[in-house]
């Protein structure tokens, strides 16, 4: 399943914080093409991904790959 579908599935789930507060994931508006270009220029020059110990590797050069497939 693609990352966008995974994210959409989480929108319907109820989550509980460490303090037993219930909450849902609330997406913010998408970025404009210009904002995406600016972010890509800054972020991808800094890092092409990262290792998130306990969850896996996230790379920004693989289409449809995120390292969060199980979520």
DAJOZI-V668819 format. One record per pair of residues at least 12 apart in sequence whose C-alpha atoms are under 8 Angstrom apart, sorted by the first residue. I is the first residue (numbers start at 1). J is the second residue. If there is no record, write none. Layout:
BEGIN
((I & J) (I & J))
END
This chain:
BEGIN
((1 & 69) (2 & 64) (2 & 65) (2 & 69) (3 & 64) (3 & 65) (3 & 66) (3 & 68) (3 & 69) (6 & 69) (6 & 71) (10 & 25) (11 & 24) (11 & 25) (11 & 26) (12 & 24) (13 & 25) (44 & 60) (48 & 60) (48 & 61) (49 & 61) (55 & 67) (55 & 68) (56 & 68))
END
